[in-house]
């Protein structure tokens, strides 16, 4: 793709023609800043940043990246937690016509290395607090990747240039770079059943279509203030943040979930909309000082990743916010894909996901590619503008997931007579815990590295706080004794915190088929009450 970076005049006509009807994610911030230059876009630790300021700063970072020699198609990774600087960097990358690669900050250094190398990242933006991690610092030194440090924790890093320094003396104008709507905009890595992350590629069009669809479903307005506590390196929270930017709304940006800080922020800043996990809403509801906070400003609370238990939902609607809605989707089909609106919340209970959003089509398919009638159980499939371009450097996985002209979710469900989707079960052996996807085979592989382990099976079972708790069933080698604490320590050494089992059971024998395949469904079904307490019964 051509660009006109250092000298726009050399390609002015092409740029102007492209700009006539182009769709580019960076343009959304630029356009909103022209409409509402003085309006607040982020509130972080009491500091307000205007749309004009965010727009100018992201333009400066885009100019810095282009001046460093990066051109269209180059990948710029980010290992950052929530902050205003996160948005400056992300939108700077997108405005430069480069490919944004956000990375989960909770991953182990080995997984970060894999993503950086697999994505062929040219530069990485990292929070200075994460740079304090010796394993990550050694990683960046080893792979010799240019690093830009976001100064969110205090003193500037002594080795790497800071984001603030990179903005100095750079142009505040929107870069004149050719961007087409189907150009690759970002690669988001998601855990797969093989245990290795797969890079879901999205175009400017697929993300933009999802944002406009989300605004329509949730009714986001310029006057809204959205609580932003889930990590923006995830597609769900980023899509909410980016939707706010398209609509000109404000965001209360907080790093991580602290119930007291969230309640305080909602009351002080008069937050109107919130996005959180069921376990987060439960923590707010049961906070001992909740009655001291005026939460009457909340008009919509969006939840995701899991259904809401009936007792909890009823209490939340009665005591916190009158309107709750469920949004669902996948990294591969930019969320939201399904929306279960407030007026349906108390009419249907269970794993109802509602209706498809305007941007995509829903169907249920059998194994032969035939679409099924309402009431029949099959795989949930989608097609629409928000579907990914494919998995980066993985044509086989891409072909598999888009069989018969539809995107295959790997989830089982059925459509009821009213057109509402009821989720039944996961076809993939994936565990969803605390908003994170964890491949059971990855945890198994780590446990099998321990010299005392002969065999292992990892499953997810219902958990009152984490949606699913990771449980590992371990067979030790004959004559070998080991303590569970030693196995947990081994897991903590090689896995991210959210991937470490919540429980390890030592078994003399694992249930298997006649061919030796472990029967995980038997382990899962016999341990449904392992983490006894149900949501809303605290």
VOGU-3710 file (C-alpha; in Angstrom, 3 decimals, decimal comma):
1> xxxxxxxxxx> 0,000/0,000/0,000  1,230/3,482/-0,834  1,622/6,138/1,806  2,370/9,836/1,758  4,019/10,347/5,076  7,173/12,442/4,896  5,918/14,526/1,949  2,119/14,478/1,547  2,268/16,679/-1,538  3,855/13,852/-3,548
11> xxxxxxxxxx> 0,633/11,842/-3,351  -2,024/14,427/-2,514  -4,514/13,381/-5,179  -4,489/9,738/-4,162  -4,868/10,654/-0,504  -7,761/13,010/-1,208  -9,535/10,434/-3,346  -9,075/7,786/-0,676  -10,338/10,139/2,039  -13,600/10,844/0,218
21> xxxxxxxxxx> -15,401/7,749/1,514  -12,835/5,861/3,551  -13,436/4,051/6,813  -10,452/4,239/9,166  -10,532/3,776/12,931  -8,192/6,679/13,643  -10,540/9,009/11,780  -13,273/8,395/14,358  -11,290/10,198/17,060  -10,301/12,973/14,663
31> xxxxxxxxxx> -13,916/13,598/13,611  -15,268/13,559/17,152  -12,531/15,981/18,242  -13,661/18,399/15,530  -17,257/18,168/16,789  -16,537/18,267/20,525  -12,971/19,610/20,959  -13,445/20,777/24,543  -15,529/17,825/25,732  -13,937/15,329/28,110
41> xxxxxxxxxx> -12,943/11,984/26,656  -11,175/10,466/29,694  -11,199/11,026/33,432  -8,253/9,321/35,110  -7,236/9,867/38,721  -9,140/13,148/38,707  -7,437/14,438/35,538  -9,608/15,280/32,554  -8,381/14,976/28,979  -10,345/16,638/26,191
51> xxxxxxxxxx> -11,035/15,189/22,762  -8,813/17,855/21,213  -5,929/16,870/23,498  -6,293/13,136/22,816  -6,571/13,770/19,096  -3,454/15,950/18,983  -1,381/13,594/21,142  -2,305/10,532/19,060  -1,449/12,460/15,887  1,953/13,249/17,403
61> xxxxxxxxxx> 2,585/9,592/18,206  1,546/8,614/14,689  4,030/11,147/13,327  6,743/9,725/15,599  6,114/6,165/14,381  6,158/7,190/10,737  9,305/9,268/11,230  10,976/6,201/12,739  10,606/4,486/9,384  7,528/2,318/9,965
71> xxxxxxxxxx> 5,180/1,948/7,014  1,762/0,414/6,330  1,600/-3,206/7,416  4,202/-2,853/10,164  3,046/-4,268/13,505  3,242/-2,218/16,704  2,526/-4,207/19,860  1,236/-2,812/23,136  1,642/-4,322/26,595  -0,293/-1,772/28,614
81> xxxxxxxxxx> -2,982/-1,529/31,253  -5,814/0,998/31,177  -4,768/4,630/30,969  -5,210/7,702/28,805  -1,757/6,979/27,403  -3,092/3,593/26,263  -5,562/5,416/24,013  -2,941/7,890/22,793  -0,689/5,036/21,704  -3,425/2,828/20,226
91> xxxxxxxxxx> -4,999/5,588/18,162  -1,576/6,850/17,117  -0,788/3,410/15,710  -4,117/3,258/13,876  -3,796/6,805/12,490  -0,368/5,949/11,105  -1,909/3,141/9,068  0,044/0,575/11,086  -1,246/-2,644/12,650  -2,084/-2,527/16,353
101> xxxxxxxxxx> -1,244/-5,672/18,358  -2,519/-5,417/21,967  -1,169/-8,036/24,387  -2,705/-9,329/27,604  -0,591/-7,863/30,415  -1,198/-10,925/32,608  0,544/-13,343/30,256  3,800/-15,023/31,183  6,937/-13,677/29,499  7,153/-16,781/27,287
111> xxxxxxxxxx> 3,692/-16,094/25,869  4,539/-12,417/25,321  7,630/-13,517/23,407  5,576/-15,861/21,251  3,118/-13,102/20,287  5,827/-10,534/19,561  7,732/-12,974/17,377  4,683/-14,507/15,707  3,237/-11,075/14,892  6,657/-9,857/13,737
121> xxxxxxxxxx> 6,285/-6,719/15,833  8,489/-3,788/14,823  8,008/-1,802/18,045  6,368/-2,392/21,410  4,752/0,123/23,767  4,975/-0,959/27,422  3,803/0,464/30,750  6,760/1,454/32,890  5,320/-0,620/35,746  5,482/-3,729/33,557
131> xxxxxxxxxx> 9,022/-2,863/32,523  9,945/-3,376/36,172  9,325/-7,097/35,617  12,829/-8,620/35,172  11,526/-11,398/32,900  9,951/-8,884/30,499  12,959/-6,589/30,628  15,245/-9,514/29,753  12,862/-10,451/26,939  12,976/-7,017/25,298
141> xxxxxxxxxx> 16,741/-6,923/25,650  17,071/-10,374/24,114  14,890/-9,791/21,064  16,244/-6,265/20,529  12,853/-4,723/19,887  12,451/-0,916/20,093  10,471/-0,054/23,231  8,399/3,008/24,102  7,537/3,348/27,796  4,194/4,708/28,980
151> xxxxxxxxxx> 4,855/6,607/32,199  1,830/5,557/34,219  3,650/4,616/37,401  5,906/7,538/38,172  9,527/8,137/37,221  10,587/7,773/33,545  12,394/4,596/32,567  16,169/5,210/32,466  16,713/3,067/29,350  13,737/3,442/27,049
161> xxxxxxxxxx> 12,189/6,639/25,635  8,881/7,598/27,194  5,697/8,132/25,234  5,648/11,743/26,418  9,146/12,306/25,065  8,192/10,734/21,744  5,415/13,313/21,307  7,690/16,316/21,670  8,171/18,412/18,528  5,975/16,058/16,491
171> xxxxxxxxxx> 3,194/17,241/14,173  -0,282/17,564/15,699  -1,937/17,169/12,284  -3,683/13,987/11,201  -1,148/12,043/9,086  -2,003/11,881/5,389  -1,717/8,137/5,048  -3,675/5,988/2,626  -5,967/3,628/4,558  -8,589/1,422/2,949
181> xxxxxxxxxx> -11,526/0,000/4,866  -10,438/-3,617/4,427  -6,818/-2,968/5,358  -5,568/-4,874/8,388  -6,072/-2,619/11,433  -5,318/-4,884/14,369  -4,384/-8,390/15,442  -5,835/-9,569/18,737  -4,472/-12,806/20,093  -6,920/-15,226/21,636
191> xxxxxxxxxx> -6,251/-18,544/23,324  -6,983/-21,612/21,237  -7,639/-25,219/22,115  -4,079/-26,034/21,088  -2,828/-23,873/23,933  -1,069/-21,425/21,616  -2,629/-18,019/21,008  -4,067/-17,345/17,577  -4,035/-13,867/16,063  -7,479/-12,732/14,944
201> xxxxxxxxxx> -7,036/-10,160/12,161  -9,565/-7,349/11,896  -9,941/-4,674/9,269  -10,912/-1,071/9,860  -14,335/-1,943/8,433  -15,010/-4,923/10,718  -14,247/-2,952/13,884  -15,991/0,225/12,709  -19,152/-1,689/11,857  -19,143/-3,269/15,317
211> xxxxxxxxxx> -18,749/0,123/16,997  -21,676/1,743/15,200  -23,771/-1,339/15,922  -22,925/-1,197/19,641  -23,821/2,490/19,822  -27,206/1,719/18,297  -27,917/-1,190/20,648  -26,829/0,519/23,871  -27,915/4,019/22,907  -24,575/5,629/23,797
221> xxxxxxxxxx> -24,887/9,426/23,704  -22,510/12,389/23,826  -23,757/13,123/27,352  -22,849/9,670/28,701  -19,971/8,803/31,002  -18,893/5,157/30,777  -17,046/3,328/33,558  -13,972/1,666/32,052  -12,515/-0,932/34,433  -12,051/-4,059/32,321
231> xxxxxxxxxx> -8,744/-4,159/30,408  -8,740/-2,335/27,089  -6,339/-4,882/25,589  -9,428/-7,136/25,407  -11,725/-6,697/22,425  -14,813/-6,270/24,651  -13,608/-3,285/26,684  -11,797/-1,736/23,731  -14,961/-1,918/21,639  -16,836/-0,099/24,418
241> xxxxxxxxxx> -14,111/2,558/24,699  -13,920/2,991/20,923  -17,722/3,211/20,727  -17,630/6,002/23,293  -15,117/7,846/21,135  -17,322/7,529/18,048  -20,303/8,858/20,045  -18,321/11,597/21,786  -18,998/10,203/25,262  -16,619/10,328/28,235
251> xxxxxxxxxx> -14,877/7,466/30,038  -13,882/7,083/33,666  -10,649/5,121/33,181  -9,546/2,913/36,049  -6,782/0,345/36,135  -8,287/-2,861/37,432  -11,379/-3,452/39,495  -11,489/-2,091/43,023  -15,089/-2,063/44,337  -14,602/0,971/46,562
261> xxxxxxxxxx> -12,872/2,971/43,813  -15,569/2,027/41,302  -18,423/3,017/43,624  -16,650/6,253/44,493  -16,020/7,044/40,835  -19,610/6,370/39,793  -20,969/8,645/42,516  -18,448/11,477/42,088  -18,343/11,611/38,295  -22,037/10,753/37,825
271> xxxxxxxxxx> -21,289/7,761/35,622  -24,258/6,796/33,466  -23,108/3,481/31,957  -20,948/0,624/33,163  -19,474/-2,543/31,683  -18,453/-5,346/34,031  -18,502/-9,042/34,805  -21,246/-10,593/36,972  -18,738/-11,138/39,777  -17,915/-7,408/39,707
281> xxxxxxxxxx> -21,550/-6,395/40,027  -21,931/-8,860/42,896  -18,968/-7,236/44,665  -20,525/-3,786/44,249  -23,921/-4,974/45,434  -22,515/-6,575/48,589  -20,044/-3,795/49,373  -20,570/-2,853/53,048  -20,627/0,873/52,243  -22,712/0,756/49,058
291> xxxxxxxxxx> -25,631/2,613/50,635  -23,350/5,604/51,200  -22,895/6,121/47,444  -25,479/7,761/45,209  -25,721/5,475/42,187  -28,924/6,970/40,788  -26,940/8,297/37,806  -26,553/4,781/36,345  -28,930/4,212/33,447  -27,445/1,067/31,844
301> xxxxxxxxxx> -25,148/-1,681/33,108  -23,733/-4,048/30,512  -22,414/-7,449/31,546  -20,632/-10,144/29,570  -18,651/-13,399/29,661  -21,354/-15,205/31,684  -25,083/-15,246/32,436  -26,310/-13,448/35,530  -27,780/-15,570/38,324  -31,461/-14,736/38,810
311> xxxxxxxxxx> -31,253/-13,705/42,519  -28,270/-11,459/41,824  -29,840/-9,859/38,752  -33,091/-9,109/40,536  -31,266/-7,446/43,435  -29,092/-5,403/41,085  -32,078/-4,137/39,101  -33,958/-3,291/42,290  -31,084/-1,691/44,180  -28,382/-0,465/41,750
321> xxxxxxxxxx> -29,530/0,189/38,198  -32,920/-0,321/36,511  -31,433/-1,491/33,216  -29,068/-4,431/32,757  -28,111/-5,922/29,389  -25,948/-8,833/28,281  -23,505/-8,458/25,407  -21,668/-11,390/23,882  -19,289/-12,108/21,056  -15,804/-13,350/20,269
331> xxxxxxxxxx> -12,478/-11,820/19,421  -12,956/-13,314/15,959  -16,317/-11,545/15,416  -15,770/-8,138/16,912  -18,201/-7,661/19,755  -20,963/-7,153/20,321  -22,387/-9,974/18,244  -25,442/-10,734/20,393  -27,422/-8,406/22,665  -29,866/-9,425/25,402
341> xxxxxxxxxx> -31,602/-6,109/26,204  -32,971/-4,807/29,500  -36,615/-5,478/28,628  -35,872/-9,199/28,287  -33,709/-9,651/31,378  -36,485/-10,700/33,773  -38,488/-12,629/31,181  -35,967/-15,362/30,363  -33,382/-16,953/32,610  -30,546/-19,304/31,802
351> xxxxxxxxxx> -27,923/-18,861/29,121  -29,966/-16,590/26,881  -27,848/-14,413/24,609  -30,701/-12,515/22,982  -30,795/-11,347/19,368  -28,008/-10,640/16,868  -26,839/-7,052/16,576  -27,592/-5,168/13,329  -24,143/-5,793/11,896  -24,257/-9,583/11,774
361> xxxxxxxxxx> -26,490/-12,549/11,019  -27,055/-15,543/13,325  -27,818/-19,147/12,436  -27,612/-22,653/13,896  -25,786/-25,232/11,771  -25,321/-28,989/11,867  -22,028/-30,777/11,191  -22,818/-31,069/7,474  -23,328/-27,350/6,970  -27,133/-27,412/6,940
371> xxxxxxxxxx> -28,935/-24,570/8,703  -31,316/-25,780/11,408  -34,807/-24,684/12,336  -35,696/-22,925/15,617  -35,652/-25,345/18,531  -32,934/-27,549/17,024  -29,540/-27,688/18,730  -26,425/-27,128/16,658  -23,355/-24,943/16,320  -23,814/-21,187/16,609
381> xxxxxxxxxx> -22,548/-19,540/13,408  -22,426/-15,931/12,221  -21,677/-13,891/9,140  -21,425/-10,146/8,685  -19,131/-7,156/8,393  -17,673/-7,684/11,886  -16,163/-11,102/11,109  -12,367/-11,237/11,155  -10,199/-11,419/8,054  -8,766/-14,676/9,398
391> xxxxxxxxxx> -6,077/-15,955/11,746  -2,650/-14,430/11,155  -0,306/-16,886/9,437  -2,727/-19,773/10,006  -4,655/-20,536/6,788  -5,722/-23,988/7,974  -7,369/-22,666/11,134  -8,948/-19,862/9,089  -10,432/-22,321/6,598  -11,741/-24,506/9,413
401> xxxxxxxxxx> -13,513/-21,660/11,208  -15,239/-20,299/8,083  -16,636/-23,513/6,601  -19,795/-23,291/4,480  -19,533/-19,504/4,285  -20,195/-18,847/7,979  -18,001/-18,095/10,979  -18,061/-21,090/13,341  -18,060/-20,158/17,037  -17,462/-23,637/18,445
411> xxxxxxxxxx> -20,493/-23,090/20,704  -23,726/-25,060/20,785  -27,101/-23,370/20,988  -30,634/-23,144/19,697  -33,020/-20,383/18,687  -36,307/-20,246/20,558  -39,673/-19,431/18,908  -39,138/-15,711/19,578  -35,801/-15,688/17,791  -33,799/-15,494/21,040
421> xxxxxxxxxx> -30,548/-17,452/21,167  -30,104/-19,936/24,001  -26,500/-21,006/24,556  -26,246/-24,719/25,416  -22,596/-25,677/25,807  -19,095/-25,188/24,372  -17,869/-27,510/21,691  -14,310/-26,458/22,378  -12,701/-27,591/25,564  -12,112/-24,035/26,687
431> xxxxxxxxxx> -12,404/-22,714/30,224  -13,762/-19,198/30,774  -12,575/-17,872/34,105  -12,849/-14,275/35,289  -13,323/-12,978/31,762  -10,275/-14,849/30,428  -10,151/-17,805/28,051  -7,870/-20,593/29,235  -7,036/-23,629/27,110  -7,114/-26,726/29,304
441> xxxxxxxxxx> -4,389/-28,386/27,252  -2,015/-25,529/28,040  -2,416/-26,063/31,788  -2,112/-29,814/31,273  1,111/-29,377/29,318  2,641/-27,359/32,158  1,633/-29,904/34,807  2,982/-32,743/32,702  6,396/-31,074/32,821  6,580/-31,841/36,537
451> xxxxxxxxxx> 8,627/-35,000/37,089  6,080/-36,485/39,510  3,092/-36,229/37,150  2,078/-39,226/35,027  -1,143/-37,898/33,564  -3,500/-34,973/34,046  -6,902/-33,708/32,992  -7,957/-30,071/33,374  -11,589/-28,951/33,284  -13,674/-25,948/34,230
461> xxxxxxxxxx> -16,492/-26,260/36,756  -18,987/-23,616/37,960  -17,491/-21,026/40,295  -19,511/-18,319/42,107  -16,968/-15,570/41,413  -14,889/-16,630/38,409  -17,728/-18,122/36,315  -15,611/-21,244/35,947  -12,865/-22,434/38,241  -9,937/-24,333/36,753
471> xxxxxxxxxx> -9,627/-27,796/38,257  -6,725/-30,149/37,553  -6,952/-33,882/38,218  -3,475/-35,326/38,521  -2,202/-38,906/38,431  1,243/-39,171/39,961  3,852/-41,625/38,824  3,903/-44,949/40,617  5,610/-44,753/43,981  6,034/-40,969/43,817
481> xxxxxxxxxx> 4,528/-38,725/46,472  3,898/-35,045/45,979  2,019/-32,289/47,773  -0,604/-30,176/46,012  1,188/-26,986/47,096  4,250/-28,049/45,125  2,170/-28,537/41,975  0,511/-25,144/42,450  3,915/-23,497/42,857  5,030/-25,205/39,634
491> xxxxxxxxxx> 1,961/-23,797/37,842  2,541/-20,285/39,159  6,077/-20,405/37,806  5,000/-21,245/34,258  1,494/-19,834/33,888  -0,267/-16,496/34,153  -2,142/-16,021/37,423  -5,568/-16,566/35,858  -4,367/-19,850/34,310  -3,355/-21,433/37,630
501> xxxxxxxxxx> -5,854/-24,084/38,834  -8,163/-23,111/41,665  -8,093/-26,733/42,830  -5,855/-29,739/42,201  -7,136/-33,211/42,966  -4,803/-36,196/43,208  -6,307/-39,344/41,687  -4,995/-42,867/41,425  -6,646/-43,277/38,041  -8,296/-41,022/35,484
511> xxxxxxxxxx> -11,488/-42,197/33,728  -10,703/-43,180/30,140  -12,362/-44,732/27,107  -11,295/-48,091/25,728  -8,830/-46,278/23,507  -7,267/-44,437/26,442  -8,862/-41,031/25,886  -9,594/-39,245/29,142  -13,325/-38,757/29,728  -13,324/-35,160/30,879
521> xxxxxxxxxx> -17,104/-34,945/30,881  -17,220/-37,457/33,740  -14,787/-35,404/35,799  -16,670/-32,205/35,017  -20,133/-33,573/35,818  -19,046/-35,209/39,098  -17,497/-31,979/40,409  -20,224/-29,440/39,591  -20,582/-28,453/43,258  -16,891/-28,256/44,080
531> xxxxxxxx> -17,080/-24,491/44,519  -20,456/-24,693/46,236  -21,770/-21,162/46,880  -24,000/-19,671/44,204  -24,088/-16,069/43,012  -26,473/-13,826/44,860  -26,647/-16,021/47,942  -23,942/-14,266/49,885
//
